[in-house]
Amino acid sequence: MNIYEKIKRFVEQVFKTTLEIFLEALKLSPNAQGYVSGSITELLLKKKLEEEYNFEVKRIREKWEGKKHPQHHGDFYFRKQGTHYWYVIESKGLKSNSEKWHRLYNFQNLKNFLITHADKIPWIDTNRNIEEQVIDWIHENLPKFQNEYLYNLYEYEEVQKYVTKRKTKKAEAIDRLRSYTRDQISNMIEERLNYVMSKVKVLETHFVSGRSGVSERTQATPRKDEFNIIAIDIVLRYPEHKFLFANPQNLESSGDDPNHLQQNYVMGFVFIDEQGEPTLHISEDWYEDLNEVYNTLDPKDAVNEDDMQVDNRYMIAEEEKED
């Protein structure tokens, strides 16, 4: 049975429909795509841990018997072969709308954002004027900001609600947008975002977690002791699934509670050259090599093996019998 036949049989048995209907339903459901993407990320992480790093890996059970242990909020238990120390690793994706959230479709926002995160940009010489270097880079790589994209864009709701009698640059820009529909403004913003992201993409985390008594969280982000390593799949901003790793204890704490992670960390950037080739640049808190992060772990933070609840579920796909 080839892969097409396996997929076809799986869809028919599990979803009771055809591949055509299944594909159409998947296309129409961003939520379903998100779940599938998350599952792919977890599977690829598991394979990477086992095949590339030779770790022993066990999936953490989602439905726990009794109260879930506060330090087991990850995807997998893992340990180095020949050791007794089990640790927890959690996989996450990137913030999907980072460039839009920071309004990098406007020149001033883009300039200020790059200046703020200059420490993550290798082509910036900190011994020279940083602002001048950033402006030069934007002018050279994104020249439309000098003419066609000279005016700022604002979301439709902001345009409709904005009222002022002062003659400011913002008022002038908004007046230019008042005659446009919601879809037209949205398309203009999307056009600029695609233009910006043809040269630079932002790698930013999105740590959002539920807040409950069971989780022992004081805010809607993970506690720093819920897992030992965080793995971020940067596929949303990179041509392939690629993981970056960090020890949560080494990341800057939330300002509201030092025991919690922040929701968002700008990990770095992906710059695209004239040939369309991406170059990855990340801050010193993140690593491409998992072993470098593993070496920062303290055995006293390893999980108690008696507390582990392992998910041993598996599916068996029967092969069609040969005639």
Secondary structure as GFF3:
##gff-version 3
##sequence-region A 1 323
A	DSSP	alpha_helix	3	15	.	.	.	ID=ss1
A	DSSP	alpha_helix	19	27	.	.	.	ID=ss2
A	DSSP	alpha_helix	30	47	.	.	.	ID=ss3
A	DSSP	pi_helix	48	52	.	.	.	ID=ss4
A	DSSP	beta_strand	55	59	.	.	.	ID=ss5
A	DSSP	beta_strand	76	80	.	.	.	ID=ss6
A	DSSP	beta_strand	87	92	.	.	.	ID=ss7
A	DSSP	alpha_helix	98	101	.	.	.	ID=ss8
A	DSSP	alpha_helix	107	116	.	.	.	ID=ss9
A	DSSP	three_ten_helix	118	120	.	.	.	ID=ss10
A	DSSP	alpha_helix	130	141	.	.	.	ID=ss11
A	DSSP	three_ten_helix	143	146	.	.	.	ID=ss12
A	DSSP	alpha_helix	156	161	.	.	.	ID=ss13
A	DSSP	alpha_helix	169	177	.	.	.	ID=ss14
A	DSSP	alpha_helix	182	197	.	.	.	ID=ss15
A	DSSP	beta_strand	200	204	.	.	.	ID=ss16
A	DSSP	beta_strand	229	233	.	.	.	ID=ss17
A	DSSP	three_ten_helix	235	237	.	.	.	ID=ss18
A	DSSP	beta_strand	243	246	.	.	.	ID=ss19
A	DSSP	three_ten_helix	248	250	.	.	.	ID=ss20
A	DSSP	beta_strand	266	272	.	.	.	ID=ss21
A	DSSP	beta_strand	278	282	.	.	.	ID=ss22
A	DSSP	alpha_helix	290	294	.	.	.	ID=ss23
A	DSSP	three_ten_helix	299	301	.	.	.	ID=ss24
A	DSSP	three_ten_helix	305	307	.	.	.	ID=ss25
###
